[in-house]
Amino acid sequence: MSSERIDRLEERLAWFERHVTEQDKAMLEMAGQIDRLKAELTRFRLRSESGGTAEENNPAAERPPHY
């Protein structure tokens, strides 16, 4: 195999490795956001069931993250 062909294959491999790494980081961040939203929803449900104040039960100020 020519040196040029090997270089191209190595570059392509490096690109794929970077892409997978970036994708993995994004997936971990999304998983963290899901966990935080689940925890927040659980807190609101518990407050609602325990008869918390109207202000505590109203998540109107809460907004989903912008993408």
PDBQT receptor file of N, H, CA, C and O in Angstrom, charges set to zero:
ATOM      1  N   MET A   1       0.847  -1.173   0.000  1.00  0.00    +0.000 N 
ATOM      2  CA  MET A   1       0.000   0.000   0.000  1.00  0.00    +0.000 C 
ATOM      3  C   MET A   1       0.893   1.237   0.000  1.00  0.00    +0.000 C 
ATOM      4  O   MET A   1       1.926   1.266   0.670  1.00  0.00    +0.000 OA
ATOM      5  N   SER A   2       0.503   2.224  -0.730  1.00  0.00    +0.000 N 
ATOM      6  H   SER A   2      -0.335   2.200  -1.274  1.00  0.00    +0.000 HD
ATOM      7  CA  SER A   2       1.329   3.429  -0.798  1.00  0.00    +0.000 C 
ATOM      8  C   SER A   2       1.220   4.235   0.489  1.00  0.00    +0.000 C 
ATOM      9  O   SER A   2       0.229   4.150   1.215  1.00  0.00    +0.000 OA
ATOM     10  N   SER A   3       2.246   5.006   0.750  1.00  0.00    +0.000 N 
ATOM     11  H   SER A   3       3.051   5.074   0.160  1.00  0.00    +0.000 HD
ATOM     12  CA  SER A   3       2.271   5.856   1.935  1.00  0.00    +0.000 C 
ATOM     13  C   SER A   3       1.108   6.852   1.917  1.00  0.00    +0.000 C 
ATOM     14  O   SER A   3       0.520   7.160   2.954  1.00  0.00    +0.000 OA
ATOM     15  N   GLU A   4       0.796   7.342   0.733  1.00  0.00    +0.000 N 
ATOM     16  H   GLU A   4       1.274   7.092  -0.109  1.00  0.00    +0.000 HD
ATOM     17  CA  GLU A   4      -0.319   8.299   0.594  1.00  0.00    +0.000 C 
ATOM     18  C   GLU A   4      -1.644   7.647   0.988  1.00  0.00    +0.000 C 
ATOM     19  O   GLU A   4      -2.458   8.258   1.680  1.00  0.00    +0.000 OA
ATOM     20  N   ARG A   5      -1.854   6.432   0.553  1.00  0.00    +0.000 N 
ATOM     21  H   ARG A   5      -1.193   5.936  -0.010  1.00  0.00    +0.000 HD
ATOM     22  CA  ARG A   5      -3.092   5.697   0.882  1.00  0.00    +0.000 C 
ATOM     23  C   ARG A   5      -3.174   5.439   2.392  1.00  0.00    +0.000 C 
ATOM     24  O   ARG A   5      -4.240   5.576   2.991  1.00  0.00    +0.000 OA
ATOM     25  N   ILE A   6      -2.056   5.068   2.993  1.00  0.00    +0.000 N 
ATOM     26  H   ILE A   6      -1.190   4.957   2.506  1.00  0.00    +0.000 HD
ATOM     27  CA  ILE A   6      -2.026   4.842   4.443  1.00  0.00    +0.000 C 
ATOM     28  C   ILE A   6      -2.361   6.131   5.184  1.00  0.00    +0.000 C 
ATOM     29  O   ILE A   6      -3.121   6.112   6.153  1.00  0.00    +0.000 OA
ATOM     30  N   ASP A   7      -1.797   7.248   4.733  1.00  0.00    +0.000 N 
ATOM     31  H   ASP A   7      -1.180   7.262   3.947  1.00  0.00    +0.000 HD
ATOM     32  CA  ASP A   7      -2.079   8.543   5.362  1.00  0.00    +0.000 C 
ATOM     33  C   ASP A   7      -3.567   8.869   5.299  1.00  0.00    +0.000 C 
ATOM     34  O   ASP A   7      -4.155   9.309   6.287  1.00  0.00    +0.000 OA
ATOM     35  N   ARG A   8      -4.176   8.650   4.126  1.00  0.00    +0.000 N 
ATOM     36  H   ARG A   8      -3.698   8.292   3.324  1.00  0.00    +0.000 HD
ATOM     37  CA  ARG A   8      -5.608   8.927   3.988  1.00  0.00    +0.000 C 
ATOM     38  C   ARG A   8      -6.433   8.052   4.908  1.00  0.00    +0.000 C 
ATOM     39  O   ARG A   8      -7.383   8.528   5.531  1.00  0.00    +0.000 OA
ATOM     40  N   LEU A   9      -6.082   6.774   5.003  1.00  0.00    +0.000 N 
ATOM     41  H   LEU A   9      -5.311   6.387   4.497  1.00  0.00    +0.000 HD
ATOM     42  CA  LEU A   9      -6.810   5.862   5.887  1.00  0.00    +0.000 C 
ATOM     43  C   LEU A   9      -6.649   6.256   7.355  1.00  0.00    +0.000 C 
ATOM     44  O   LEU A   9      -7.606   6.181   8.126  1.00  0.00    +0.000 OA
ATOM     45  N   GLU A  10      -5.447   6.672   7.743  1.00  0.00    +0.000 N 
ATOM     46  H   GLU A  10      -4.670   6.733   7.117  1.00  0.00    +0.000 HD
ATOM     47  CA  GLU A  10      -5.230   7.123   9.117  1.00  0.00    +0.000 C 
ATOM     48  C   GLU A  10      -6.031   8.377   9.425  1.00  0.00    +0.000 C 
ATOM     49  O   GLU A  10      -6.594   8.506  10.512  1.00  0.00    +0.000 OA
ATOM     50  N   GLU A  11      -6.084   9.305   8.471  1.00  0.00    +0.000 N 
ATOM     51  H   GLU A  11      -5.626   9.200   7.588  1.00  0.00    +0.000 HD
ATOM     52  CA  GLU A  11      -6.879  10.524   8.648  1.00  0.00    +0.000 C 
ATOM     53  C   GLU A  11      -8.357  10.178   8.801  1.00  0.00    +0.000 C 
ATOM     54  O   GLU A  11      -9.052  10.731   9.653  1.00  0.00    +0.000 OA
ATOM     55  N   ARG A  12      -8.817   9.271   7.976  1.00  0.00    +0.000 N 
ATOM     56  H   ARG A  12      -8.253   8.822   7.283  1.00  0.00    +0.000 HD
ATOM     57  CA  ARG A  12     -10.229   8.864   8.044  1.00  0.00    +0.000 C 
ATOM     58  C   ARG A  12     -10.537   8.194   9.378  1.00  0.00    +0.000 C 
ATOM     59  O   ARG A  12     -11.574   8.464   9.983  1.00  0.00    +0.000 OA
ATOM     60  N   LEU A  13      -9.644   7.323   9.839  1.00  0.00    +0.000 N 
ATOM     61  H   LEU A  13      -8.802   7.103   9.348  1.00  0.00    +0.000 HD
ATOM     62  CA  LEU A  13      -9.817   6.675  11.132  1.00  0.00    +0.000 C 
ATOM     63  C   LEU A  13      -9.855   7.707  12.253  1.00  0.00    +0.000 C 
ATOM     64  O   LEU A  13     -10.704   7.620  13.141  1.00  0.00    +0.000 OA
ATOM     65  N   ALA A  14      -8.957   8.672  12.226  1.00  0.00    +0.000 N 
ATOM     66  H   ALA A  14      -8.267   8.742  11.505  1.00  0.00    +0.000 HD
ATOM     67  CA  ALA A  14      -8.924   9.723  13.247  1.00  0.00    +0.000 C 
ATOM     68  C   ALA A  14     -10.231  10.515  13.244  1.00  0.00    +0.000 C 
ATOM     69  O   ALA A  14     -10.759  10.850  14.304  1.00  0.00    +0.000 OA
ATOM     70  N   TRP A  15     -10.750  10.815  12.054  1.00  0.00    +0.000 N 
ATOM     71  H   TRP A  15     -10.321  10.543  11.193  1.00  0.00    +0.000 HD
ATOM     72  CA  TRP A  15     -12.021  11.549  11.971  1.00  0.00    +0.000 C 
ATOM     73  C   TRP A  15     -13.138  10.751  12.624  1.00  0.00    +0.000 C 
ATOM     74  O   TRP A  15     -13.923  11.301  13.396  1.00  0.00    +0.000 OA
ATOM     75  N   PHE A  16     -13.216   9.456  12.320  1.00  0.00    +0.000 N 
ATOM     76  H   PHE A  16     -12.578   9.009  11.693  1.00  0.00    +0.000 HD
ATOM     77  CA  PHE A  16     -14.258   8.614  12.912  1.00  0.00    +0.000 C 
ATOM     78  C   PHE A  16     -14.098   8.528  14.432  1.00  0.00    +0.000 C 
ATOM     79  O   PHE A  16     -15.090   8.571  15.160  1.00  0.00    +0.000 OA
ATOM     80  N   GLU A  17     -12.884   8.410  14.905  1.00  0.00    +0.000 N 
ATOM     81  H   GLU A  17     -12.078   8.376  14.314  1.00  0.00    +0.000 HD
ATOM     82  CA  GLU A  17     -12.661   8.351  16.351  1.00  0.00    +0.000 C 
ATOM     83  C   GLU A  17     -13.092   9.646  17.028  1.00  0.00    +0.000 C 
ATOM     84  O   GLU A  17     -13.700   9.612  18.097  1.00  0.00    +0.000 OA
ATOM     85  N   ARG A  18     -12.783  10.793  16.413  1.00  0.00    +0.000 N 
ATOM     86  H   ARG A  18     -12.289  10.821  15.544  1.00  0.00    +0.000 HD
ATOM     87  CA  ARG A  18     -13.226  12.082  16.972  1.00  0.00    +0.000 C 
ATOM     88  C   ARG A  18     -14.737  12.169  16.966  1.00  0.00    +0.000 C 
ATOM     89  O   ARG A  18     -15.345  12.597  17.947  1.00  0.00    +0.000 OA
ATOM     90  N   HIS A  19     -15.343  11.764  15.866  1.00  0.00    +0.000 N 
ATOM     91  H   HIS A  19     -14.849  11.417  15.069  1.00  0.00    +0.000 HD
ATOM     92  CA  HIS A  19     -16.795  11.861  15.726  1.00  0.00    +0.000 C 
ATOM     93  C   HIS A  19     -17.492  11.016  16.789  1.00  0.00    +0.000 C 
ATOM     94  O   HIS A  19     -18.442  11.477  17.421  1.00  0.00    +0.000 OA
ATOM     95  N   VAL A  20     -17.034   9.804  16.987  1.00  0.00    +0.000 N 
ATOM     96  H   VAL A  20     -16.262   9.429  16.473  1.00  0.00    +0.000 HD
ATOM     97  CA  VAL A  20     -17.637   8.936  17.997  1.00  0.00    +0.000 C 
ATOM     98  C   VAL A  20     -17.462   9.547  19.375  1.00  0.00    +0.000 C 
ATOM     99  O   VAL A  20     -18.393   9.535  20.180  1.00  0.00    +0.000 OA
ATOM    100  N   THR A  21     -16.288  10.078  19.655  1.00  0.00    +0.000 N 
ATOM    101  H   THR A  21     -15.532  10.088  19.001  1.00  0.00    +0.000 HD
ATOM    102  CA  THR A  21     -16.041  10.698  20.953  1.00  0.00    +0.000 C 
ATOM    103  C   THR A  21     -16.978  11.878  21.178  1.00  0.00    +0.000 C 
ATOM    104  O   THR A  21     -17.559  12.001  22.256  1.00  0.00    +0.000 OA
ATOM    105  N   GLU A  22     -17.138  12.745  20.185  1.00  0.00    +0.000 N 
ATOM    106  H   GLU A  22     -16.666  12.645  19.309  1.00  0.00    +0.000 HD
ATOM    107  CA  GLU A  22     -18.036  13.890  20.307  1.00  0.00    +0.000 C 
ATOM    108  C   GLU A  22     -19.478  13.416  20.484  1.00  0.00    +0.000 C 
ATOM    109  O   GLU A  22     -20.226  13.978  21.284  1.00  0.00    +0.000 OA
ATOM    110  N   GLN A  23     -19.859  12.397  19.750  1.00  0.00    +0.000 N 
ATOM    111  H   GLN A  23     -19.252  11.941  19.100  1.00  0.00    +0.000 HD
ATOM    112  CA  GLN A  23     -21.214  11.867  19.858  1.00  0.00    +0.000 C 
ATOM    113  C   GLN A  23     -21.434  11.266  21.247  1.00  0.00    +0.000 C 
ATOM    114  O   GLN A  23     -22.496  11.453  21.840  1.00  0.00    +0.000 OA
ATOM    115  N   ASP A  24     -20.448  10.554  21.762  1.00  0.00    +0.000 N 
ATOM    116  H   ASP A  24     -19.585  10.402  21.279  1.00  0.00    +0.000 HD
ATOM    117  CA  ASP A  24     -20.562   9.983  23.109  1.00  0.00    +0.000 C 
ATOM    118  C   ASP A  24     -20.738  11.082  24.152  1.00  0.00    +0.000 C 
ATOM    119  O   ASP A  24     -21.562  10.955  25.057  1.00  0.00    +0.000 OA
ATOM    120  N   LYS A  25     -19.968  12.157  24.029  1.00  0.00    +0.000 N 
ATOM    121  H   LYS A  25     -19.299  12.260  23.293  1.00  0.00    +0.000 HD
ATOM    122  CA  LYS A  25     -20.094  13.273  24.971  1.00  0.00    +0.000 C 
ATOM    123  C   LYS A  25     -21.491  13.874  24.910  1.00  0.00    +0.000 C 
ATOM    124  O   LYS A  25     -22.086  14.174  25.945  1.00  0.00    +0.000 OA
ATOM    125  N   ALA A  26     -22.015  14.050  23.704  1.00  0.00    +0.000 N 
ATOM    126  H   ALA A  26     -21.531  13.807  22.863  1.00  0.00    +0.000 HD
ATOM    127  CA  ALA A  26     -23.356  14.620  23.545  1.00  0.00    +0.000 C 
ATOM    128  C   ALA A  26     -24.408  13.694  24.159  1.00  0.00    +0.000 C 
ATOM    129  O   ALA A  26     -25.346  14.154  24.810  1.00  0.00    +0.000 OA
ATOM    130  N   MET A  27     -24.246  12.395  23.947  1.00  0.00    +0.000 N 
ATOM    131  H   MET A  27     -23.485  12.021  23.417  1.00  0.00    +0.000 HD
ATOM    132  CA  MET A  27     -25.209  11.438  24.508  1.00  0.00    +0.000 C 
ATOM    133  C   MET A  27     -25.162  11.451  26.036  1.00  0.00    +0.000 C 
ATOM    134  O   MET A  27     -26.208  11.373  26.682  1.00  0.00    +0.000 OA
ATOM    135  N   LEU A  28     -23.968  11.549  26.624  1.00  0.00    +0.000 N 
ATOM    136  H   LEU A  28     -23.119  11.613  26.099  1.00  0.00    +0.000 HD
ATOM    137  CA  LEU A  28     -23.857  11.621  28.074  1.00  0.00    +0.000 C 
ATOM    138  C   LEU A  28     -24.517  12.888  28.611  1.00  0.00    +0.000 C 
ATOM    139  O   LEU A  28     -25.181  12.853  29.648  1.00  0.00    +0.000 OA
ATOM    140  N   GLU A  29     -24.336  13.998  27.913  1.00  0.00    +0.000 N 
ATOM    141  H   GLU A  29     -23.797  14.026  27.071  1.00  0.00    +0.000 HD
ATOM    142  CA  GLU A  29     -24.968  15.260  28.332  1.00  0.00    +0.000 C 
ATOM    143  C   GLU A  29     -26.486  15.134  28.274  1.00  0.00    +0.000 C 
ATOM    144  O   GLU A  29     -27.183  15.570  29.190  1.00  0.00    +0.000 OA
ATOM    145  N   MET A  30     -26.998  14.539  27.203  1.00  0.00    +0.000 N 
ATOM    146  H   MET A  30     -26.432  14.185  26.459  1.00  0.00    +0.000 HD
ATOM    147  CA  MET A  30     -28.451  14.365  27.094  1.00  0.00    +0.000 C 
ATOM    148  C   MET A  30     -28.968  13.440  28.186  1.00  0.00    +0.000 C 
ATOM    149  O   MET A  30     -30.036  13.686  28.747  1.00  0.00    +0.000 OA
ATOM    150  N   ALA A  31     -28.235  12.390  28.494  1.00  0.00    +0.000 N 
ATOM    151  H   ALA A  31     -27.367  12.190  28.038  1.00  0.00    +0.000 HD
ATOM    152  CA  ALA A  31     -28.641  11.474  29.564  1.00  0.00    +0.000 C 
ATOM    153  C   ALA A  31     -28.688  12.223  30.891  1.00  0.00    +0.000 C 
ATOM    154  O   ALA A  31     -29.594  12.001  31.695  1.00  0.00    +0.000 OA
ATOM    155  N   GLY A  32     -27.729  13.100  31.125  1.00  0.00    +0.000 N 
ATOM    156  H   GLY A  32     -26.994  13.281  30.472  1.00  0.00    +0.000 HD
ATOM    157  CA  GLY A  32     -27.731  13.910  32.342  1.00  0.00    +0.000 C 
ATOM    158  C   GLY A  32     -28.927  14.844  32.393  1.00  0.00    +0.000 C 
ATOM    159  O   GLY A  32     -29.536  15.018  33.449  1.00  0.00    +0.000 OA
ATOM    160  N   GLN A  33     -29.266  15.444  31.262  1.00  0.00    +0.000 N 
ATOM    161  H   GLN A  33     -28.772  15.302  30.405  1.00  0.00    +0.000 HD
ATOM    162  CA  GLN A  33     -30.437  16.318  31.211  1.00  0.00    +0.000 C 
ATOM    163  C   GLN A  33     -31.712  15.535  31.494  1.00  0.00    +0.000 C 
ATOM    164  O   GLN A  33     -32.597  16.022  32.197  1.00  0.00    +0.000 OA
ATOM    165  N   ILE A  34     -31.810  14.336  30.954  1.00  0.00    +0.000 N 
ATOM    166  H   ILE A  34     -31.091  13.941  30.382  1.00  0.00    +0.000 HD
ATOM    167  CA  ILE A  34     -32.976  13.490  31.206  1.00  0.00    +0.000 C 
ATOM    168  C   ILE A  34     -33.080  13.183  32.696  1.00  0.00    +0.000 C 
ATOM    169  O   ILE A  34     -34.160  13.286  33.277  1.00  0.00    +0.000 OA
ATOM    170  N   ASP A  35     -31.965  12.809  33.315  1.00  0.00    +0.000 N 
ATOM    171  H   ASP A  35     -31.087  12.726  32.843  1.00  0.00    +0.000 HD
ATOM    172  CA  ASP A  35     -31.968  12.510  34.754  1.00  0.00    +0.000 C 
ATOM    173  C   ASP A  35     -32.388  13.720  35.575  1.00  0.00    +0.000 C 
ATOM    174  O   ASP A  35     -33.166  13.585  36.519  1.00  0.00    +0.000 OA
ATOM    175  N   ARG A  36     -31.876  14.913  35.224  1.00  0.00    +0.000 N 
ATOM    176  H   ARG A  36     -31.244  15.022  34.456  1.00  0.00    +0.000 HD
ATOM    177  CA  ARG A  36     -32.247  16.127  35.960  1.00  0.00    +0.000 C 
ATOM    178  C   ARG A  36     -33.728  16.439  35.795  1.00  0.00    +0.000 C 
ATOM    179  O   ARG A  36     -34.391  16.828  36.757  1.00  0.00    +0.000 OA
ATOM    180  N   LEU A  37     -34.255  16.271  34.575  1.00  0.00    +0.000 N 
ATOM    181  H   LEU A  37     -33.717  15.955  33.794  1.00  0.00    +0.000 HD
ATOM    182  CA  LEU A  37     -35.678  16.541  34.349  1.00  0.00    +0.000 C 
ATOM    183  C   LEU A  37     -36.559  15.545  35.097  1.00  0.00    +0.000 C 
ATOM    184  O   LEU A  37     -37.595  15.926  35.641  1.00  0.00    +0.000 OA
ATOM    185  N   LYS A  38     -36.163  14.285  35.130  1.00  0.00    +0.000 N 
ATOM    186  H   LYS A  38     -35.321  13.975  34.688  1.00  0.00    +0.000 HD
ATOM    187  CA  LYS A  38     -36.922  13.285  35.888  1.00  0.00    +0.000 C 
ATOM    188  C   LYS A  38     -36.946  13.641  37.372  1.00  0.00    +0.000 C 
ATOM    189  O   LYS A  38     -37.992  13.560  38.016  1.00  0.00    +0.000 OA
ATOM    190  N   ALA A  39     -35.792  14.033  37.915  1.00  0.00    +0.000 N 
ATOM    191  H   ALA A  39     -34.942  14.099  37.392  1.00  0.00    +0.000 HD
ATOM    192  CA  ALA A  39     -35.711  14.406  39.328  1.00  0.00    +0.000 C 
ATOM    193  C   ALA A  39     -36.583  15.622  39.615  1.00  0.00    +0.000 C 
ATOM    194  O   ALA A  39     -37.276  15.669  40.632  1.00  0.00    +0.000 OA
ATOM    195  N   GLU A  40     -36.549  16.595  38.726  1.00  0.00    +0.000 N 
ATOM    196  H   GLU A  40     -35.987  16.556  37.900  1.00  0.00    +0.000 HD
ATOM    197  CA  GLU A  40     -37.363  17.795  38.907  1.00  0.00    +0.000 C 
ATOM    198  C   GLU A  40     -38.849  17.453  38.853  1.00  0.00    +0.000 C 
ATOM    199  O   GLU A  40     -39.633  17.946  39.664  1.00  0.00    +0.000 OA
ATOM    200  N   LEU A  41     -39.228  16.625  37.917  1.00  0.00    +0.000 N 
ATOM    201  H   LEU A  41     -38.591  16.224  37.258  1.00  0.00    +0.000 HD
ATOM    202  CA  LEU A  41     -40.625  16.209  37.804  1.00  0.00    +0.000 C 
ATOM    203  C   LEU A  41     -41.070  15.473  39.067  1.00  0.00    +0.000 C 
ATOM    204  O   LEU A  41     -42.182  15.683  39.550  1.00  0.00    +0.000 OA
ATOM    205  N   THR A  42     -40.220  14.627  39.591  1.00  0.00    +0.000 N 
ATOM    206  H   THR A  42     -39.316  14.456  39.199  1.00  0.00    +0.000 HD
ATOM    207  CA  THR A  42     -40.542  13.912  40.829  1.00  0.00    +0.000 C 
ATOM    208  C   THR A  42     -40.743  14.891  41.975  1.00  0.00    +0.000 C 
ATOM    209  O   THR A  42     -41.683  14.744  42.756  1.00  0.00    +0.000 OA
ATOM    210  N   ARG A  43     -39.862  15.899  42.087  1.00  0.00    +0.000 N 
ATOM    211  H   ARG A  43     -39.098  16.019  41.452  1.00  0.00    +0.000 HD
ATOM    212  CA  ARG A  43     -40.016  16.911  43.146  1.00  0.00    +0.000 C 
ATOM    213  C   ARG A  43     -41.337  17.652  43.017  1.00  0.00    +0.000 C 
ATOM    214  O   ARG A  43     -42.025  17.860  44.016  1.00  0.00    +0.000 OA
ATOM    215  N   PHE A  44     -41.709  18.059  41.787  1.00  0.00    +0.000 N 
ATOM    216  H   PHE A  44     -41.150  17.890  40.976  1.00  0.00    +0.000 HD
ATOM    217  CA  PHE A  44     -42.967  18.772  41.588  1.00  0.00    +0.000 C 
ATOM    218  C   PHE A  44     -44.163  17.887  41.933  1.00  0.00    +0.000 C 
ATOM    219  O   PHE A  44     -45.133  18.344  42.537  1.00  0.00    +0.000 OA
ATOM    220  N   ARG A  45     -44.082  16.618  41.542  1.00  0.00    +0.000 N 
ATOM    221  H   ARG A  45     -43.294  16.246  41.051  1.00  0.00    +0.000 HD
ATOM    222  CA  ARG A  45     -45.184  15.704  41.869  1.00  0.00    +0.000 C 
ATOM    223  C   ARG A  45     -45.321  15.535  43.379  1.00  0.00    +0.000 C 
ATOM    224  O   ARG A  45     -46.433  15.549  43.907  1.00  0.00    +0.000 OA
ATOM    225  N   LEU A  46     -44.197  15.375  44.074  1.00  0.00    +0.000 N 
ATOM    226  H   LEU A  46     -43.294  15.363  43.645  1.00  0.00    +0.000 HD
ATOM    227  CA  LEU A  46     -44.245  15.216  45.527  1.00  0.00    +0.000 C 
ATOM    228  C   LEU A  46     -44.801  16.469  46.194  1.00  0.00    +0.000 C 
ATOM    229  O   LEU A  46     -45.596  16.371  47.128  1.00  0.00    +0.000 OA
ATOM    230  N   ARG A  47     -44.392  17.644  45.725  1.00  0.00    +0.000 N 
ATOM    231  H   ARG A  47     -43.746  17.724  44.966  1.00  0.00    +0.000 HD
ATOM    232  CA  ARG A  47     -44.931  18.892  46.284  1.00  0.00    +0.000 C 
ATOM    233  C   ARG A  47     -46.428  18.975  46.053  1.00  0.00    +0.000 C 
ATOM    234  O   ARG A  47     -47.187  19.366  46.940  1.00  0.00    +0.000 OA
ATOM    235  N   SER A  48     -46.844  18.603  44.849  1.00  0.00    +0.000 N 
ATOM    236  H   SER A  48     -46.228  18.285  44.129  1.00  0.00    +0.000 HD
ATOM    237  CA  SER A  48     -48.259  18.670  44.505  1.00  0.00    +0.000 C 
ATOM    238  C   SER A  48     -49.067  17.724  45.390  1.00  0.00    +0.000 C 
ATOM    239  O   SER A  48     -50.126  18.095  45.894  1.00  0.00    +0.000 OA
ATOM    240  N   GLU A  49     -48.568  16.505  45.576  1.00  0.00    +0.000 N 
ATOM    241  H   GLU A  49     -47.707  16.204  45.166  1.00  0.00    +0.000 HD
ATOM    242  CA  GLU A  49     -49.266  15.521  46.390  1.00  0.00    +0.000 C 
ATOM    243  C   GLU A  49     -49.273  15.905  47.861  1.00  0.00    +0.000 C 
ATOM    244  O   GLU A  49     -50.205  15.556  48.585  1.00  0.00    +0.000 OA
ATOM    245  N   SER A  50     -48.237  16.625  48.318  1.00  0.00    +0.000 N 
ATOM    246  H   SER A  50     -47.480  16.909  47.730  1.00  0.00    +0.000 HD
ATOM    247  CA  SER A  50     -48.159  17.008  49.722  1.00  0.00    +0.000 C 
ATOM    248  C   SER A  50     -48.860  18.337  49.985  1.00  0.00    +0.000 C 
ATOM    249  O   SER A  50     -48.877  18.817  51.118  1.00  0.00    +0.000 OA
ATOM    250  N   GLY A  51     -49.435  18.932  48.945  1.00  0.00    +0.000 N 
ATOM    251  H   GLY A  51     -49.420  18.543  48.024  1.00  0.00    +0.000 HD
ATOM    252  CA  GLY A  51     -50.173  20.179  49.121  1.00  0.00    +0.000 C 
ATOM    253  C   GLY A  51     -49.288  21.389  49.257  1.00  0.00    +0.000 C 
ATOM    254  O   GLY A  51     -49.610  22.296  50.025  1.00  0.00    +0.000 OA
ATOM    255  N   GLY A  52     -48.177  21.439  48.535  1.00  0.00    +0.000 N 
ATOM    256  H   GLY A  52     -47.915  20.702  47.911  1.00  0.00    +0.000 HD
ATOM    257  CA  GLY A  52     -47.285  22.594  48.567  1.00  0.00    +0.000 C 
ATOM    258  C   GLY A  52     -48.015  23.844  48.097  1.00  0.00    +0.000 C 
ATOM    259  O   GLY A  52     -49.141  23.760  47.607  1.00  0.00    +0.000 OA
ATOM    260  N   THR A  53     -47.385  24.994  48.241  1.00  0.00    +0.000 N 
ATOM    261  H   THR A  53     -46.470  25.062  48.639  1.00  0.00    +0.000 HD
ATOM    262  CA  THR A  53     -48.014  26.247  47.843  1.00  0.00    +0.000 C 
ATOM    263  C   THR A  53     -48.207  26.284  46.332  1.00  0.00    +0.000 C 
ATOM    264  O   THR A  53     -47.553  25.549  45.592  1.00  0.00    +0.000 OA
ATOM    265  N   ALA A  54     -49.099  27.137  45.890  1.00  0.00    +0.000 N 
ATOM    266  H   ALA A  54     -49.630  27.735  46.491  1.00  0.00    +0.000 HD
ATOM    267  CA  ALA A  54     -49.368  27.267  44.457  1.00  0.00    +0.000 C 
ATOM    268  C   ALA A  54     -48.107  27.676  43.711  1.00  0.00    +0.000 C 
ATOM    269  O   ALA A  54     -47.855  27.209  42.600  1.00  0.00    +0.000 OA
ATOM    270  N   GLU A  55     -47.317  28.548  44.323  1.00  0.00    +0.000 N 
ATOM    271  H   GLU A  55     -47.521  28.928  45.225  1.00  0.00    +0.000 HD
ATOM    272  CA  GLU A  55     -46.083  28.989  43.683  1.00  0.00    +0.000 C 
ATOM    273  C   GLU A  55     -45.100  27.834  43.529  1.00  0.00    +0.000 C 
ATOM    274  O   GLU A  55     -44.426  27.724  42.505  1.00  0.00    +0.000 OA
ATOM    275  N   GLU A  56     -45.015  26.974  44.541  1.00  0.00    +0.000 N 
ATOM    276  H   GLU A  56     -45.563  27.064  45.373  1.00  0.00    +0.000 HD
ATOM    277  CA  GLU A  56     -44.120  25.824  44.464  1.00  0.00    +0.000 C 
ATOM    278  C   GLU A  56     -44.584  24.834  43.403  1.00  0.00    +0.000 C 
ATOM    279  O   GLU A  56     -43.765  24.173  42.765  1.00  0.00    +0.000 OA
ATOM    280  N   ASN A  57     -45.897  24.733  43.214  1.00  0.00    +0.000 N 
ATOM    281  H   ASN A  57     -46.562  25.271  43.733  1.00  0.00    +0.000 HD
ATOM    282  CA  ASN A  57     -46.455  23.765  42.274  1.00  0.00    +0.000 C 
ATOM    283  C   ASN A  57     -46.498  24.262  40.843  1.00  0.00    +0.000 C 
ATOM    284  O   ASN A  57     -46.747  23.478  39.927  1.00  0.00    +0.000 OA
ATOM    285  N   ASN A  58     -46.259  25.550  40.633  1.00  0.00    +0.000 N 
ATOM    286  H   ASN A  58     -46.057  26.187  41.377  1.00  0.00    +0.000 HD
ATOM    287  CA  ASN A  58     -46.363  26.127  39.305  1.00  0.00    +0.000 C 
ATOM    288  C   ASN A  58     -44.982  26.258  38.674  1.00  0.00    +0.000 C 
ATOM    289  O   ASN A  58     -44.223  27.157  39.035  1.00  0.00    +0.000 OA
ATOM    290  N   PRO A  59     -44.647  25.375  37.738  1.00  0.00    +0.000 N 
ATOM    291  CA  PRO A  59     -43.334  25.458  37.109  1.00  0.00    +0.000 C 
ATOM    292  C   PRO A  59     -43.302  26.414  35.921  1.00  0.00    +0.000 C 
ATOM    293  O   PRO A  59     -42.498  26.231  35.007  1.00  0.00    +0.000 OA
ATOM    294  N   ALA A  60     -44.176  27.446  35.921  1.00  0.00    +0.000 N 
ATOM    295  H   ALA A  60     -44.829  27.595  36.664  1.00  0.00    +0.000 HD
ATOM    296  CA  ALA A  60     -44.277  28.351  34.770  1.00  0.00    +0.000 C 
ATOM    297  C   ALA A  60     -42.945  29.020  34.470  1.00  0.00    +0.000 C 
ATOM    298  O   ALA A  60     -42.642  29.316  33.314  1.00  0.00    +0.000 OA
ATOM    299  N   ALA A  61     -42.155  29.256  35.498  1.00  0.00    +0.000 N 
ATOM    300  H   ALA A  61     -42.402  29.015  36.436  1.00  0.00    +0.000 HD
ATOM    301  CA  ALA A  61     -40.859  29.918  35.273  1.00  0.00    +0.000 C 
ATOM    302  C   ALA A  61     -39.834  28.949  34.694  1.00  0.00    +0.000 C 
ATOM    303  O   ALA A  61     -38.802  29.366  34.169  1.00  0.00    +0.000 OA
ATOM    304  N   GLU A  62     -40.119  27.673  34.794  1.00  0.00    +0.000 N 
ATOM    305  H   GLU A  62     -40.958  27.334  35.221  1.00  0.00    +0.000 HD
ATOM    306  CA  GLU A  62     -39.188  26.684  34.275  1.00  0.00    +0.000 C 
ATOM    307  C   GLU A  62     -39.351  26.564  32.773  1.00  0.00    +0.000 C 
ATOM    308  O   GLU A  62     -40.467  26.440  32.270  1.00  0.00    +0.000 OA
ATOM    309  N   ARG A  63     -38.266  26.599  32.075  1.00  0.00    +0.000 N 
ATOM    310  H   ARG A  63     -37.358  26.699  32.484  1.00  0.00    +0.000 HD
ATOM    311  CA  ARG A  63     -38.288  26.483  30.621  1.00  0.00    +0.000 C 
ATOM    312  C   ARG A  63     -37.322  25.384  30.185  1.00  0.00    +0.000 C 
ATOM    313  O   ARG A  63     -36.260  25.224  30.788  1.00  0.00    +0.000 OA
ATOM    314  N   PRO A  64     -37.669  24.640  29.166  1.00  0.00    +0.000 N 
ATOM    315  CA  PRO A  64     -36.716  23.630  28.680  1.00  0.00    +0.000 C 
ATOM    316  C   PRO A  64     -35.506  24.323  28.056  1.00  0.00    +0.000 C 
ATOM    317  O   PRO A  64     -35.609  25.467  27.612  1.00  0.00    +0.000 OA
ATOM    318  N   PRO A  65     -34.375  23.647  28.019  1.00  0.00    +0.000 N 
ATOM    319  CA  PRO A  65     -33.189  24.263  27.415  1.00  0.00    +0.000 C 
ATOM    320  C   PRO A  65     -33.405  24.507  25.938  1.00  0.00    +0.000 C 
ATOM    321  O   PRO A  65     -34.119  23.758  25.270  1.00  0.00    +0.000 OA
ATOM    322  N   HIS A  66     -32.783  25.557  25.431  1.00  0.00    +0.000 N 
ATOM    323  H   HIS A  66     -32.203  26.165  25.974  1.00  0.00    +0.000 HD
ATOM    324  CA  HIS A  66     -32.886  25.871  24.015  1.00  0.00    +0.000 C 
ATOM    325  C   HIS A  66     -31.811  25.129  23.259  1.00  0.00    +0.000 C 
ATOM    326  O   HIS A  66     -30.664  25.065  23.699  1.00  0.00    +0.000 OA
ATOM    327  N   TYR A  67     -32.174  24.573  22.132  1.00  0.00    +0.000 N 
ATOM    328  H   TYR A  67     -33.107  24.625  21.775  1.00  0.00    +0.000 HD
ATOM    329  CA  TYR A  67     -31.211  23.791  21.344  1.00  0.00    +0.000 C 
ATOM    330  C   TYR A  67     -30.821  24.553  20.110  1.00  0.00    +0.000 C 
ATOM    331  O   TYR A  67     -30.019  24.067  19.313  1.00  0.00    +0.000 OA
TER     332      TYR A  67
